[in-house]
């Protein structure tokens, strides 16, 4: 993340604290209106930058972890199929008629 945006926000906060607040009630001076607009724009841009970093992080995680997740899913599917077959084998061994179901794999 660029350091300039947080520094600009800190500087705006400093200006806000130092301002005397002398103005006609309900009609702030132009520089205060400009400061508030600039601050709002910085906050929006900073949020966009953070969102972009988060999206990039998620994308990198998908790319780097994708093959592992696929392998784990395959192993889990195989384990579920093995469990189903073991239950059917036990039913046959005990003399029961096993239910023929579609495998979940």
Buried (B, 14 or more C-beta within 10 A) or exposed (E): EEEEBEEBBEEBEEBEEEBEEEEEEEEBEEEBEEBEEBBEEBEEEBEEBEEEEEEEEEEEEEEEEEEEEEEEEEEEEEEEEEEBEEEBEEEEEEEEEBEEEEEEE
